[in-house]
Amino acid sequence: MLRLATSVSTWPFYNFRYRKLLFEFARRFQLYVLAGSVLKRDGKKHVFKLMQILPFKRPRKVVYYVSPYFAQITINTVGVDVAWLFDIATPIHPLFLRAPIVLDVDDPKVVLPKEDLSRIPKLSLVNELRLLKNRKVRKVVVPTELIKKKFIALGLDEDRVTVIPNGVDTSLFYPTPLPKEPIVLYYGTFQPHRA
């Protein structure tokens, strides 16, 4: 069975899409989730192995900056086949990882419009681009075709970028049926007008 590991800043993780993806992985693979901190111990048995890195009290900045490197060492110790990392949620630069990496990038800064890029520190953008182009990262997973195209324009190989779109729970959300007649909304009024 394929052994998969991920590192998150805290568990339960804040990104709903990524959590759902992890539970799907756990159904098919042996999954290790390494968390910088665990918010609540509910006593439930998870479908994956939840491991807290540095399970003692320490300052938040220490958790944020130090835990990712301990997570990498732990991932190597466990001996996984693939490390699936989420975004830049923790500043995890794959210095120590031996396993191939899949980087799941939800909302990268490097693809923002130029006017927004000017407000982001240059070092942050350089670090993000350096991580995306790191040779240990074998695949980059993005939620939209637009982000994929922008990554290709930044110099990533097209075969390294894969799109897994954001899903929706169809029991809670469903499309509104289109009207039989076309409707035009006038800008500024938001009043329907029959065409």
Order of alpha helices (4+ residues) and beta strands (2+ residues): beta-alpha-beta-beta-alpha-beta-beta-alpha-alpha-beta-alpha-beta-beta-beta
